[in-house]
Amino acid sequence: MAARKPKSLTPVRRTLPDLQGVEAPERATASVSEQKINQYRKRRYQALHAETEAANKRRAAGRATARERVEMLVDDGSFVELDVFATHRSHGFGMEDRRIAGDGVVAGFGDIDGRAVAVYAYDATVFGGSLGEVTAEKIIKVQELALRNRVPIIGINDSGGARIQEGVVALAGYADIFYRNVRSSGVIPQISIIAGPCTGGAVYLPAITDFIFIVAGQGYMFITGPEVIRVVTGEAVSFDELGGGDVHNATSGVAHFLPRSEDECAAGVRRLLSYLPSSNNERPPFVPTTDDSERADPELQTIVPEAPNKPYDMRELVARVLDNREFFEVQPFFAKNIVVGLGRLGGHVVGIVGNQPKHLAGAIDINASVKAARFIRFCDAFGIPIISFVDVPGYLPGRDQEHGGIIRHGAKLLYAYAEATVPKLTVITRKDYGGAYCVMSPKQMGADLNLAWPTAEIAVMGPDAAVNIIYKRDLSSAADPTARRQQLVNEYTTRFANPYVAAERGYIDDVIEPRETRRSLVRGLELCLRKTIERPPRKHGNIPL
């Protein structure tokens, strides 16, 4: 796909009709049609340039207006705006004297890389971008348009929340929007951009969508604001500390991407969409590659260290296998002990899930379970095959994990893998111990192709721990416990800590040389793309929460 030159935040200069002289005497003889057309031009010009002083202030502060953000995102000249002339219907509080066209949101449809998308962007220059009855109606219209026509929808959030002057009508508007978010879930991709405030009940709109981008230093999300927290709890906290991009990308896991500018954000959204189908009725976009599917990579032969406890970077391994070594990581700052993201194999889009030995030795904890499970369910919903790279010593032990609900959260990952019906391919690179074996896409969980490297160790637990339990009495009575222990560890390693016991039972389809991983996965994927599974009739399952 050809690279697209990023759009700039430089104010957009539109070509508008020349209105000078419309009411001049020489135009007095204009036909009725011409008069109406000129009136239309004037009204449209006024609608597109409402609140220009506020817009200029935003540009001076380095922030784009709502229309500029949309134009930054979509292909040049492709955006078609809807409901330009819509205004609120409320009375009281002086609202009847301020009826501004557009009513605080820019909504419509356009193209991204030639593919149709629906877009809406809150306009913070109109009533602070607050949501009222008409604002909600405009968003709902593009939501339904997107769902009916099976195209992705992108929402750009920069809003002061519900419009207080409209009371419960505004709250009802949010509920109507949330309802359509849920109806669209798993049918069309839904992407949210947080380019300014997103607070109170408004945060649930992006939370229901598939991916969230928060512009660093600019966007923030929280349910209860700093002032309320200060009054209720006495705690002083800033907007960024409470719900800024760093918090939601690294700590809460609410967001998925942290672009450093609006330009970078638009480029990130476009790149993400390049991997996604327009709906669950389509296959992900196939992009022919010049990267040889038979390519071997000798560097993979030594990427796993000799020492079993020495870390390596799973992202490097993944990139070496994918087409052109391009890996688009999702949630890179949250739950770093597991890696998820998108790439291509032989031109086909794949979702990647891999344990990360560089963090917590790749052990699975609460956050890693939640992160990977939701990504797997997204891939399954949109027909994206899942490739799992396994190097996991087990679940992370500890009181905090148990009290935090590792049982129910860990079960989410198991449930997601078992539920997924897309092609599932697994490569075990090193450790695959204990309950984590059952969770990381084994044959018994419906995986289609399970491969292992010669360095793989598949067992109930590591050799050291196993020997301590199995041979406890033997070691306590040995003349030289240290030497005896080492002997037993070596025997256990030879017997169990290898891929061949599992391969003998058919739990592993093949043991391959690391350098042949790309070739084996491409061939397996091309076969499994034909996969069909009939699920038992049911309304829906009950995923652990």
C-alpha positions as CSV (number, residue, x, y, z in Angstrom):
1,M,0.0,0.0,0.0
2,A,1.5,3.3,-1.0
3,A,2.5,5.6,1.8
4,R,0.3,8.6,2.3
5,K,1.8,12.0,3.2
6,P,0.6,13.0,6.7
7,K,-1.8,15.9,6.7
8,S,-0.8,19.0,8.6
9,L,-2.6,21.0,11.3
10,T,-2.3,24.1,9.1
11,P,-5.8,25.6,8.9
12,V,-7.7,24.2,6.0
13,R,-8.5,26.8,3.3
14,R,-11.7,25.8,1.5
15,T,-12.7,27.1,-1.8
16,L,-16.0,28.9,-1.1
17,P,-18.4,30.7,-3.4
18,D,-17.8,34.4,-3.9
19,L,-20.6,36.1,-2.0
20,Q,-19.5,39.6,-2.7
21,G,-22.2,41.6,-4.4
22,V,-25.0,39.0,-3.9
23,E,-27.3,41.7,-2.7
24,A,-26.0,44.4,-5.0
25,P,-28.4,46.3,-7.3
26,E,-27.2,44.6,-10.4
27,R,-28.3,41.3,-8.9
28,A,-31.8,42.5,-8.2
29,T,-33.1,41.0,-11.5
30,A,-31.7,37.6,-10.6
31,S,-34.2,34.8,-11.1
32,V,-36.0,33.2,-8.1
33,S,-33.8,30.1,-8.5
34,E,-30.6,32.2,-8.5
35,Q,-31.8,34.1,-5.4
36,K,-32.4,30.8,-3.6
37,I,-29.0,29.4,-4.6
38,N,-27.3,32.6,-3.4
39,Q,-29.2,32.4,-0.1
40,Y,-28.1,28.8,0.2
41,R,-24.5,29.7,-0.4
42,K,-24.7,32.4,2.2
43,R,-26.2,30.1,4.8
44,R,-23.8,27.3,4.1
45,Y,-20.8,29.7,4.4
46,Q,-22.2,31.0,7.8
47,A,-22.7,27.4,9.0
48,L,-19.2,26.4,8.1
49,H,-17.7,29.5,9.7
50,A,-19.7,29.7,12.9
51,E,-17.7,30.5,16.1
52,T,-14.6,31.5,14.0
53,E,-13.1,33.4,16.9
54,A,-13.1,30.2,19.0
55,A,-11.7,28.3,16.1
56,N,-8.8,30.7,15.7
57,K,-8.0,30.4,19.4
58,R,-7.8,26.6,19.0
59,R,-5.4,26.9,16.0
60,A,-3.3,29.4,17.9
61,A,-3.0,26.8,20.7
62,G,-1.9,24.1,18.2
63,R,-5.3,22.3,18.1
64,A,-7.3,21.5,15.0
65,T,-11.0,22.3,14.6
66,A,-13.5,19.4,14.2
67,R,-13.6,19.7,10.4
68,E,-9.9,20.0,10.2
69,R,-9.6,16.8,12.2
70,V,-12.0,15.0,9.9
71,E,-10.1,16.2,6.8
72,M,-6.8,15.2,8.3
73,L,-8.2,11.7,8.7
74,V,-10.0,11.0,5.4
75,D,-8.8,11.0,1.8
76,D,-8.6,14.5,0.3
77,G,-12.0,15.8,-0.9
78,S,-13.9,12.6,0.1
79,F,-15.8,13.9,3.1
80,V,-19.5,14.4,2.8
81,E,-20.9,16.2,5.8
82,L,-24.5,15.6,6.9
83,D,-26.8,17.8,8.9
84,V,-24.8,21.0,8.4
85,F,-27.8,23.2,9.2
86,A,-29.1,21.2,12.2
87,T,-29.6,23.3,15.4
88,H,-30.9,22.6,18.9
89,R,-34.5,22.9,19.9
90,S,-34.1,23.8,23.5
91,H,-35.4,26.9,25.3
92,G,-34.4,28.6,28.5
93,F,-31.1,29.7,29.9
94,G,-30.7,32.0,26.8
95,M,-30.4,29.0,24.5
96,E,-33.1,30.2,22.2
97,D,-30.8,33.1,21.3
98,R,-27.9,30.8,20.4
99,R,-28.9,28.5,17.6
100,I,-25.6,27.5,15.9
101,A,-25.7,25.4,12.8
102,G,-24.2,22.0,13.4
103,D,-25.0,22.0,17.1
104,G,-21.5,20.9,18.3
105,V,-20.7,17.9,16.1
106,V,-19.5,17.4,12.6
107,A,-20.8,14.2,11.1
108,G,-20.7,12.4,7.8
109,F,-18.9,9.9,5.7
110,G,-15.8,9.7,3.5
111,D,-13.0,7.4,2.4
112,I,-9.7,6.2,3.9
113,D,-7.4,4.7,1.4
114,G,-10.4,4.4,-0.9
115,R,-12.6,2.5,1.5
116,A,-15.7,4.1,2.9
117,V,-15.9,5.1,6.6
118,A,-18.4,7.0,8.8
119,V,-16.9,9.8,10.9
120,Y,-18.1,12.2,13.6
121,A,-16.1,14.8,15.5
122,Y,-17.3,16.9,18.5
123,D,-16.9,20.6,17.8
124,A,-15.6,22.2,21.0
125,T,-16.1,25.7,19.5
126,V,-19.9,25.2,19.8
127,F,-21.3,24.9,23.3
128,G,-18.0,23.4,24.3
129,G,-18.8,20.3,22.2
130,S,-21.5,19.4,24.7
131,L,-24.0,16.7,23.7
132,G,-27.6,17.7,23.4
133,E,-30.6,16.2,21.7
134,V,-29.7,17.2,18.2
135,T,-26.0,16.4,18.7
136,A,-27.0,12.9,19.7
137,E,-29.4,12.6,16.7
138,K,-26.6,13.5,14.3
139,I,-24.2,10.9,15.8
140,I,-27.0,8.2,15.8
141,K,-27.6,8.9,12.2
142,V,-24.0,8.2,11.1
143,Q,-23.9,5.2,13.5
144,E,-27.0,3.7,11.8
145,L,-25.6,4.6,8.4
146,A,-22.4,2.8,9.2
147,L,-24.2,-0.3,10.5
148,R,-26.6,-0.5,7.6
149,N,-23.8,-0.2,5.0
150,R,-21.3,-2.2,7.0
151,V,-18.5,0.3,7.1
152,P,-16.2,1.3,10.0
153,I,-17.0,4.3,12.2
154,I,-14.6,6.7,13.8
155,G,-15.5,9.1,16.6
156,I,-13.3,12.1,17.5
157,N,-14.1,13.1,21.1
158,D,-13.5,16.7,22.4
159,S,-16.5,17.4,24.5
160,G,-17.6,19.0,27.8
161,G,-20.1,16.2,28.3
162,A,-23.9,16.3,28.5
163,R,-25.4,19.7,27.8
164,I,-26.7,20.8,31.2
165,Q,-29.3,23.2,29.7
166,E,-31.0,20.2,28.1
167,G,-31.1,18.0,31.2
168,V,-32.3,14.5,30.9
169,V,-32.7,14.8,27.1
170,A,-28.9,14.9,26.8
171,L,-28.6,11.9,29.1
172,A,-31.1,10.0,26.9
173,G,-29.0,10.9,23.9
174,Y,-26.0,9.2,25.4
175,A,-28.0,6.1,26.1
176,D,-29.2,6.0,22.5
177,I,-25.6,6.2,21.3
178,F,-24.4,3.5,23.7
179,Y,-27.2,1.2,22.5
180,R,-26.0,1.5,18.9
181,N,-22.4,1.0,20.0
182,V,-23.3,-2.3,21.4
183,R,-25.4,-3.3,18.3
184,S,-22.5,-2.5,16.1
185,S,-20.0,-4.4,18.2
186,G,-18.5,-7.3,16.3
187,V,-20.2,-6.2,13.1
188,I,-18.2,-3.1,12.1
189,P,-14.9,-1.8,13.5
190,Q,-15.5,1.1,15.9
191,I,-12.5,3.4,16.7
192,S,-12.4,6.3,19.1
193,I,-10.0,9.2,19.2
194,I,-9.7,11.2,22.4
195,A,-8.4,14.6,21.3
196,G,-9.7,16.6,24.2
197,P,-11.9,16.1,27.3
198,C,-14.1,13.0,27.6
199,T,-15.7,12.9,31.0
200,G,-18.6,11.6,33.1
201,G,-20.9,9.2,31.3
202,A,-19.4,10.2,28.0
203,V,-16.5,7.9,28.6
204,Y,-18.6,4.8,28.1
205,L,-18.9,5.6,24.4
206,P,-15.2,5.1,23.6
207,A,-15.0,2.3,26.2
208,I,-17.5,0.2,24.2
209,T,-15.6,0.7,20.9
210,D,-12.8,-1.6,19.7
211,F,-9.8,0.7,19.8
212,I,-9.0,4.0,21.6
213,F,-6.4,6.6,20.6
214,I,-5.6,9.3,23.2
215,V,-3.6,12.3,21.9
216,A,-0.8,12.8,24.5
217,G,-1.0,15.9,26.6
218,Q,-4.3,16.8,25.0
219,G,-6.9,14.1,25.5
220,Y,-8.1,12.8,28.9
221,M,-10.9,10.5,30.2
222,F,-12.4,10.1,33.6
223,I,-15.8,9.5,35.2
224,T,-15.3,11.8,38.2
225,G,-13.3,15.0,37.8
226,P,-10.5,16.4,39.9
227,E,-12.6,19.0,41.6
228,V,-15.2,16.4,42.8
229,I,-12.5,14.1,44.0
230,R,-10.9,17.0,45.9
231,V,-14.2,17.9,47.6
232,V,-15.2,14.3,48.4
233,T,-11.8,12.7,49.3
234,G,-9.5,15.6,49.8
235,E,-7.1,14.2,47.2
236,A,-5.6,16.8,44.8
237,V,-5.0,15.4,41.4
238,S,-4.5,17.0,38.0
239,F,-6.4,16.2,34.8
240,D,-3.5,14.3,33.3
241,E,-2.7,12.4,36.5
242,L,-6.3,11.3,36.8
243,G,-7.1,10.4,33.2
244,G,-4.4,11.5,30.7
245,G,-3.0,9.4,27.9
246,D,-0.1,8.0,29.9
247,V,-2.5,6.8,32.6
248,H,-4.9,5.0,30.3
249,N,-2.2,3.5,28.1
250,A,0.1,2.2,30.8
251,T,-1.9,1.9,34.0
252,S,-5.6,1.4,33.4
253,G,-5.4,-0.3,30.0
254,V,-8.5,1.7,28.8
255,A,-6.7,3.0,25.7
256,H,-4.7,1.2,23.0
257,F,-2.5,3.9,21.4
258,L,-0.7,7.1,22.6
259,P,0.0,9.3,19.5
260,R,2.1,12.3,20.3
261,S,0.2,14.7,17.9
262,E,-3.0,14.8,16.0
263,D,-1.1,14.2,12.8
264,E,0.4,11.0,14.3
265,C,-3.0,10.0,15.5
266,A,-4.6,10.3,12.1
267,A,-1.8,8.3,10.6
268,G,-2.2,5.6,13.3
269,V,-5.9,5.3,12.6
270,R,-5.3,4.9,8.9
271,R,-2.7,2.3,9.5
272,L,-4.9,0.3,11.9
273,L,-7.8,0.4,9.3
274,S,-5.4,-1.0,6.7
275,Y,-5.5,-4.3,8.6
276,L,-9.2,-4.4,9.3
277,P,-12.1,-5.5,7.2
278,S,-15.0,-3.1,6.7
279,S,-17.3,-5.5,8.5
280,N,-17.6,-9.0,9.8
281,N,-19.0,-10.0,6.4
282,E,-15.7,-9.3,4.6
283,R,-12.2,-10.8,4.8
284,P,-9.4,-8.6,6.1
285,P,-7.6,-6.7,3.2
286,F,-5.2,-8.9,1.4
287,V,-2.0,-7.1,0.3
288,P,0.4,-9.0,-2.1
289,T,3.9,-9.2,-0.7
290,T,7.3,-9.4,-2.3
291,D,8.6,-11.0,0.9
292,D,9.2,-14.7,0.0
293,S,6.9,-17.0,1.9
294,E,9.7,-19.6,1.8
295,R,12.2,-17.2,3.4
296,A,14.3,-18.7,6.1
297,D,15.8,-16.6,8.9
298,P,19.0,-18.0,10.4
299,E,18.9,-15.4,13.2
300,L,16.0,-17.2,14.7
301,Q,18.2,-20.2,15.3
302,T,19.9,-18.4,18.2
303,I,17.3,-15.9,19.4
304,V,16.3,-18.1,22.4
305,P,19.2,-17.9,24.9
306,E,20.9,-21.0,26.2
307,A,20.2,-20.0,29.8
308,P,16.5,-20.9,30.5
309,N,15.9,-17.8,32.6
310,K,17.6,-15.3,30.3
311,P,15.1,-13.0,28.5
312,Y,14.8,-12.1,24.9
313,D,12.4,-9.8,23.0
314,M,9.4,-11.6,21.6
315,R,8.6,-8.6,19.4
316,E,11.8,-9.1,17.5
317,L,11.0,-12.8,16.9
318,V,7.5,-11.9,15.7
319,A,8.7,-9.2,13.3
320,R,11.2,-11.6,11.7
321,V,8.4,-14.0,10.8
322,L,5.9,-11.4,9.4
323,D,5.9,-10.0,5.9
324,N,8.5,-7.3,5.5
325,R,9.1,-7.5,9.3
326,E,6.2,-5.1,9.9
327,F,4.4,-5.6,13.2
328,F,1.7,-3.1,14.4
329,E,1.7,-3.6,18.1
330,V,-1.6,-2.9,20.0
331,Q,-1.4,-1.6,23.7
332,P,2.4,-1.6,23.8
333,F,2.5,0.2,27.2
334,F,0.0,-2.0,29.1
335,A,0.6,-5.5,30.4
336,K,4.0,-5.7,28.8
337,N,4.4,-9.3,29.7
338,I,2.1,-10.2,26.8
339,V,2.4,-8.8,23.2
340,V,-0.6,-8.4,20.9
341,G,-0.8,-6.7,17.5
342,L,-1.4,-7.1,13.8
343,G,0.7,-8.0,10.8
344,R,0.6,-10.1,7.6
345,L,1.8,-13.5,6.6
346,G,1.9,-14.2,2.9
347,G,-0.2,-11.1,2.4
348,H,-2.9,-12.2,4.8
349,V,-3.7,-10.2,7.9
350,V,-3.0,-12.1,11.2
351,G,-3.4,-11.2,14.9
352,I,-0.4,-11.9,17.0
353,V,-0.4,-13.0,20.7
354,G,2.9,-13.7,22.3
355,N,4.3,-14.0,25.8
356,Q,7.1,-11.5,26.5
357,P,10.0,-13.0,28.4
358,K,11.4,-9.4,28.9
359,H,8.7,-8.6,31.4
360,L,7.8,-10.8,34.4
361,A,9.5,-13.7,32.5
362,G,6.4,-13.8,30.3
363,A,4.2,-15.0,33.2
364,I,0.4,-14.4,32.8
365,D,-1.2,-12.0,35.2
366,I,-4.6,-10.3,35.5
367,N,-3.8,-7.4,33.1
368,A,-2.2,-9.7,30.5
369,S,-5.2,-12.0,30.6
370,V,-7.6,-9.1,30.0
371,K,-5.5,-7.5,27.3
372,A,-5.0,-10.7,25.3
373,A,-8.5,-12.0,25.7
374,R,-10.2,-8.9,24.4
375,F,-7.8,-8.7,21.4
376,I,-8.5,-12.4,20.6
377,R,-12.2,-11.8,20.7
378,F,-11.8,-8.8,18.3
379,C,-9.8,-10.9,15.9
380,D,-12.4,-13.7,16.0
381,A,-15.3,-11.3,15.4
382,F,-13.7,-9.9,12.3
383,G,-12.2,-13.1,10.8
384,I,-8.6,-12.4,11.6
385,P,-6.5,-15.6,12.1
386,I,-4.6,-15.8,15.4
387,I,-0.9,-16.7,15.6
388,S,0.3,-17.4,19.2
389,F,4.0,-17.5,20.2
390,V,4.4,-19.2,23.5
391,D,7.1,-18.8,26.1
392,V,5.3,-18.9,29.4
393,P,6.4,-20.1,32.9
394,G,2.9,-20.1,34.2
395,Y,0.5,-17.7,36.0
396,L,2.1,-15.0,38.1
397,P,1.9,-16.1,41.7
398,G,1.1,-13.8,44.7
399,R,-1.6,-12.6,47.1
400,D,-2.3,-9.5,45.0
401,Q,-3.1,-11.6,42.0
402,E,-5.3,-14.0,43.9
403,H,-7.2,-11.2,45.7
404,G,-7.5,-9.3,42.4
405,G,-9.3,-12.2,40.8
406,I,-6.7,-13.9,38.6
407,I,-9.0,-17.0,38.6
408,R,-11.8,-15.2,36.8
409,H,-9.6,-12.9,34.8
410,G,-7.3,-15.7,33.7
411,A,-10.3,-17.7,32.6
412,K,-11.1,-14.9,30.1
413,L,-8.0,-15.8,28.1
414,L,-8.9,-19.4,28.2
415,Y,-12.5,-18.7,27.2
416,A,-11.4,-16.4,24.3
417,Y,-9.1,-19.0,22.7
418,A,-11.7,-21.8,23.1
419,E,-14.5,-19.6,21.7
420,A,-12.5,-18.4,18.7
421,T,-13.3,-20.2,15.4
422,V,-10.8,-18.4,13.2
423,P,-7.7,-20.2,12.1
424,K,-5.4,-20.6,15.2
425,L,-1.7,-21.5,14.8
426,T,0.7,-21.8,17.7
427,V,4.5,-21.9,18.0
428,I,6.1,-22.9,21.3
429,T,9.5,-21.3,21.4
430,R,10.6,-22.2,25.0
431,K,8.6,-22.7,28.2
432,D,5.1,-23.9,28.2
433,Y,4.4,-24.8,31.8
434,G,1.4,-25.8,34.0
435,G,-2.0,-24.2,33.6
436,A,-0.6,-21.7,31.2
437,Y,-0.2,-24.6,28.7
438,C,-4.0,-25.0,28.8
439,V,-4.5,-21.3,28.2
440,M,-2.0,-20.5,25.4
441,S,-3.9,-22.1,22.4
442,P,-3.0,-25.8,22.8
443,K,-4.3,-28.5,20.5
444,Q,-7.0,-29.3,23.0
445,M,-8.4,-25.8,22.8
446,G,-9.1,-26.1,19.1
447,A,-5.8,-24.9,17.7
448,D,-5.4,-25.9,14.0
449,L,-1.6,-26.2,13.8
450,N,0.7,-26.5,16.8
451,L,4.4,-26.3,16.2
452,A,7.4,-26.3,18.6
453,W,11.0,-25.4,18.4
454,P,13.6,-27.9,19.6
455,T,14.2,-25.5,22.5
456,A,10.6,-26.0,23.7
457,E,9.9,-27.2,27.3
458,I,6.4,-28.6,27.8
459,A,5.7,-29.8,31.3
460,V,3.6,-29.3,34.4
461,M,6.3,-27.1,35.9
462,G,10.0,-26.3,35.5
463,P,12.6,-28.9,36.4
464,D,13.8,-27.2,39.6
465,A,10.3,-26.9,41.1
466,A,9.3,-30.4,39.9
467,V,12.4,-32.1,41.5
468,N,11.8,-30.2,44.8
469,I,8.3,-31.7,45.0
470,I,8.8,-35.2,43.5
471,Y,12.1,-36.0,45.2
472,K,11.6,-34.1,48.5
473,R,12.4,-37.2,50.7
474,D,15.2,-38.4,48.4
475,L,17.0,-35.0,48.7
476,S,16.6,-34.8,52.4
477,S,18.3,-38.2,52.9
478,A,21.0,-37.8,50.3
479,A,24.6,-37.6,51.4
480,D,25.2,-34.7,49.0
481,P,21.8,-33.0,48.5
482,T,23.3,-30.4,46.0
483,A,24.8,-33.0,43.7
484,R,21.8,-35.3,43.9
485,R,19.5,-32.4,43.2
486,Q,21.4,-31.5,40.1
487,Q,21.4,-35.1,38.9
488,L,17.7,-35.3,39.3
489,V,17.1,-31.9,37.6
490,N,19.2,-33.1,34.6
491,E,17.2,-36.4,34.4
492,Y,13.8,-34.5,34.6
493,T,14.9,-32.1,31.9
494,T,15.9,-34.9,29.6
495,R,12.7,-36.8,30.1
496,F,10.1,-34.0,30.3
497,A,11.4,-30.5,29.5
498,N,11.4,-31.0,25.7
499,P,8.8,-31.0,22.9
500,Y,9.0,-34.7,22.0
501,V,6.7,-36.2,24.7
502,A,3.9,-33.9,23.5
503,A,4.9,-34.6,19.8
504,E,4.7,-38.4,20.4
505,R,1.1,-37.9,21.6
506,G,0.1,-35.7,18.8
507,Y,-0.3,-32.6,21.0
508,I,2.4,-31.0,18.8
509,D,1.9,-31.4,15.0
510,D,5.6,-30.9,14.3
511,V,8.9,-29.9,15.8
512,I,10.6,-27.4,13.4
513,E,13.8,-25.5,13.1
514,P,13.3,-21.9,14.2
515,R,14.6,-20.6,10.9
516,E,11.7,-22.4,9.1
517,T,9.0,-20.7,11.2
518,R,7.8,-18.3,8.5
519,R,7.5,-21.0,5.9
520,S,5.6,-23.4,8.2
521,L,3.2,-20.7,9.3
522,V,2.4,-19.4,5.8
523,R,1.7,-22.9,4.5
524,G,-0.4,-23.7,7.6
525,L,-2.3,-20.4,7.3
526,E,-3.1,-20.8,3.7
527,L,-4.6,-24.2,4.4
528,C,-6.6,-23.1,7.4
529,L,-8.2,-20.1,5.7
530,R,-10.7,-22.6,4.4
531,K,-11.7,-23.5,7.9
532,T,-15.4,-23.8,8.7
533,I,-16.9,-24.5,12.2
534,E,-20.5,-24.7,13.2
535,R,-21.2,-23.5,16.7
536,P,-23.9,-25.1,18.8
537,P,-27.1,-23.1,18.8
538,R,-27.2,-20.5,21.6
539,K,-27.9,-16.9,22.2
540,H,-24.4,-16.2,23.5
541,G,-21.9,-17.6,25.9
542,N,-21.2,-16.3,29.4
543,I,-17.6,-15.1,29.4
544,P,-16.1,-14.8,32.9
545,L,-16.2,-11.3,34.2
